[in-house]
Amino acid sequence: MDRKDGWDGDVRVDVSDVPAGFYVTTPIVVEAGHLTSVGSIYALPEAKQGAADFSKTKLIATAMINGKETTRPVTGLEPITVTAPRSS
């Protein structure tokens, strides 16, 4: 599988405008030669149970391509639902 545009260097994804009650690891870096990376979304104690509205959350990818910094928006997040904590 190839990356879009055939470019293979690091790509930094910055996440902003996260809804209140959540913490998101940012930036997330897709390293050179890789197709994916992983970040985490934490529901803080004040997060309400049910569907969370991440529709206004922005993901911006930044990379150096041919010596020029290039940024592009990234498609949004999958739907997120907050459930009650699991008991151990």
Protein Blocks (a to p, Z undefined) as FASTA:
>chain_A
ZZehhiabdcddddehiaehiacdddddddehiabdcddddddfklcgdjddfklpccdd
dddeehiacdddddddddddddddddZZ
